[in-house]
Amino acid sequence: MSENTARIPDRLNTPKAAAIAGIVFSVLLITIFWLLRRAVPSDPLDSGAWIATESATVTFALNLVPFAGVAFLWFIGVVRDRLGQQEDRFFATVFLGSALLFLAMLFAAAAIAGAVMLMASSAEPDQLTKLPVFRFARATVYIIVNAYAIKMACVFMISTSTVVIRTGIAPRSTAILGFVLACFLLIGSYYLSWSIMVLPIWVFLLSIYILIHNLRRQGVALPDSQQ
């Protein structure tokens, strides 16, 4: 019996500072959207004049997307680890599904935009903007981000806030703020191009709390382990 128990590997512990991933994701996503909003007009039917002057800025922002995606996946793992045995199957499915769909939409939009920038590097900007494929790609990216990715971000914030209230893994005020910001994002995305910023800001606040809590718990555990 003892031999079989000895052969069972210990549970892989999540690093105490893993919540830093949420902070990294927040900083990267804010940087990405700030660069894109500064370089690219919010109107999907614009003339495309920014291709000639802002291609380097847009390319740099798109290259940051994979790193933000990896950090977001790590953040999801941190939240699920914090839930532990309290994880409810229904809300866990909605939480995880909406997070992965948001990430998939973000990657899809970045891939299409990246293809446009690749075409821009091998063609004259004036010629590219006149092609129907440019118009199609520009409109597709706009629809993916504003009609689908933002909606999945709202579902993610609402489901995560519900889990926070049901399990108490974070302050109740954080969950209430998540509900308010999700409603603001759902409605405000039609009128304010910067409304998507509420997602990384909320993730940043949640990550800060988890990080501080983990570090405090680690500090309390250290004296016990030394005895």
C-alpha positions in Angstrom: 0.0 0.0 0.0 2.8 2.4 0.9 4.7 1.5 -2.2 1.7 2.3 -4.5 1.2 5.6 -2.6 4.9 6.4 -3.1 4.6 5.9 -6.8 1.8 8.4 -7.2 3.3 11.8 -8.3 2.6 14.8 -6.3 0.1 17.3 -7.6 1.7 20.0 -9.7 1.5 23.2 -7.8 0.7 26.4 -9.5 3.5 29.0 -9.0 2.4 31.6 -6.4 3.3 34.5 -8.7 1.4 33.0 -11.6 -1.2 35.8 -11.4 1.4 38.0 -13.0 0.2 36.4 -16.2 -3.0 38.4 -15.9 -1.1 41.6 -15.4 1.1 40.8 -18.4 -2.1 40.1 -20.5 -3.7 43.4 -19.4 -0.6 45.5 -20.2 -0.1 43.8 -23.6 -3.8 44.0 -24.6 -4.0 47.7 -23.6 -0.8 48.4 -25.6 -2.2 46.5 -28.6 -5.5 48.3 -28.7 -3.9 51.7 -28.0 -1.5 51.2 -31.0 -4.2 50.0 -33.3 -6.7 52.7 -32.3 -4.0 55.3 -32.8 -3.0 54.0 -36.2 -6.2 52.7 -37.7 -9.5 54.7 -38.0 -12.5 53.1 -36.3 -14.5 53.3 -39.5 -14.3 50.0 -41.4 -15.0 51.7 -44.6 -12.2 54.2 -44.5 -10.0 54.9 -47.5 -7.0 52.9 -46.1 -4.6 55.8 -46.2 -3.1 54.6 -42.9 -1.5 51.7 -44.8 1.2 54.0 -46.2 2.1 55.7 -42.9 1.2 53.3 -40.0 2.1 49.9 -41.3 5.1 49.5 -38.9 2.9 50.4 -35.9 0.1 48.0 -36.9 2.6 45.2 -37.6 4.2 45.7 -34.2 0.8 45.6 -32.5 -0.1 42.4 -34.3 3.1 40.7 -33.3 2.2 41.3 -29.6 -1.1 39.4 -30.0 0.4 35.8 -29.5 2.1 36.8 -26.3 -1.1 38.3 -25.0 -2.9 35.1 -25.9 -0.4 32.9 -24.0 -0.6 35.2 -20.9 -4.4 35.0 -21.1 -4.3 31.2 -21.2 -2.1 31.2 -18.1 -4.4 33.6 -16.4 -7.4 31.2 -17.1 -5.4 28.4 -15.5 -4.7 30.6 -12.4 -8.4 31.3 -11.9 -9.3 27.6 -12.3 -6.6 26.6 -9.9 -7.9 29.1 -7.4 -11.4 27.6 -7.7 -10.1 24.1 -7.0 -12.9 21.7 -5.8 -15.4 24.6 -5.7 -15.5 24.7 -9.5 -19.1 24.4 -10.8 -19.4 22.5 -14.1 -21.9 24.8 -15.6 -20.2 28.1 -14.8 -16.8 26.5 -15.5 -17.9 25.5 -19.0 -19.3 29.0 -19.7 -16.2 30.7 -18.2 -13.7 28.5 -20.1 -15.7 28.4 -23.3 -16.1 32.2 -23.5 -12.5 32.8 -22.7 -11.3 30.4 -25.4 -13.7 31.8 -28.0 -12.6 35.3 -27.2 -9.0 34.3 -27.7 -9.9 32.4 -31.0 -11.6 35.5 -32.3 -8.7 37.7 -31.3 -6.3 35.4 -33.1 -8.5 35.2 -36.2 -8.8 39.0 -36.5 -5.0 39.3 -36.0 -4.3 36.7 -38.6 -6.5 38.4 -41.2 -5.0 41.8 -40.4 -1.5 40.3 -40.6 -2.3 39.0 -44.1 -3.3 42.4 -45.1 -0.1 43.9 -43.8 1.9 41.2 -45.6 0.2 42.1 -48.8 1.0 45.8 -48.1 4.7 45.0 -47.9 4.8 43.6 -51.4 2.4 46.1 -53.1 1.9 49.8 -53.5 -0.5 51.1 -50.8 -2.6 52.9 -53.3 -3.1 49.8 -55.3 -3.8 47.6 -52.3 -6.6 49.8 -50.9 -8.4 49.7 -54.2 -8.6 45.9 -54.2 -11.9 44.3 -53.2 -9.9 41.8 -51.0 -8.7 44.7 -48.8 -12.2 46.0 -48.3 -13.4 42.5 -47.4 -10.5 41.8 -45.0 -11.0 45.2 -43.3 -14.7 44.7 -42.8 -14.2 41.1 -41.6 -11.7 42.1 -38.9 -14.1 44.8 -37.8 -17.0 42.4 -37.5 -15.0 39.7 -35.8 -13.8 42.1 -33.1 -16.9 44.1 -32.5 -19.7 41.6 -33.2 -18.1 38.4 -31.7 -14.9 39.0 -29.7 -16.5 41.7 -27.6 -19.6 39.6 -26.9 -17.4 36.7 -25.7 -15.5 39.1 -23.5 -18.7 40.2 -21.9 -19.8 36.6 -21.3 -16.3 35.9 -19.8 -16.6 38.8 -17.4 -20.1 38.0 -16.4 -19.4 34.2 -15.9 -16.2 34.9 -14.0 -17.9 37.5 -11.8 -20.7 35.0 -11.1 -18.1 32.4 -10.1 -16.4 34.9 -7.8 -19.7 35.6 -6.0 -20.5 31.9 -5.6 -17.1 30.8 -4.4 -15.7 33.9 -2.7 -12.3 33.6 -4.4 -12.1 37.3 -4.7 -13.8 40.3 -3.1 -17.5 40.7 -3.9 -16.8 44.3 -5.1 -14.6 42.8 -7.9 -17.5 40.7 -9.1 -19.9 43.6 -9.0 -17.4 45.8 -10.9 -17.2 42.9 -13.5 -20.9 42.9 -14.0 -21.0 46.7 -14.4 -18.1 46.8 -16.8 -19.5 43.9 -18.8 -22.8 45.7 -19.3 -20.9 48.9 -20.2 -18.9 46.9 -22.8 -21.9 45.3 -24.2 -23.7 48.6 -24.8 -20.8 51.0 -25.2 -19.0 49.0 -27.8 -21.5 50.4 -30.4 -20.6 54.0 -29.5 -17.1 54.0 -28.0 -14.3 52.4 -29.8 -12.2 52.4 -26.6 -14.8 50.4 -24.5 -12.9 47.1 -25.1 -10.3 48.5 -22.6 -12.5 47.6 -19.7 -11.7 43.9 -20.1 -7.9 44.2 -19.5 -8.5 46.8 -16.8 -10.8 44.4 -14.9 -8.4 41.4 -15.4 -5.6 43.6 -14.1 -7.5 44.4 -10.9 -8.5 40.7 -10.4 -4.9 39.6 -11.0 -3.5 42.2 -8.5 -5.8 40.8 -5.8 -4.9 37.1 -6.6 -1.2 38.0 -6.6 -1.3 39.8 -3.3 -3.3 37.0 -1.7 -0.9 34.4 -3.0 2.1 36.3 -1.7 0.5 36.8 1.7 -0.4 33.1 1.9 3.1 32.1 0.9 4.5 34.5 3.6 2.3 32.8 6.2 3.3 29.3 5.1 7.0 30.0 5.2 7.4 30.1 9.1 5.4 26.9 9.5 7.5 25.1 7.0 10.7 26.1 8.8 9.5 24.7 12.1 
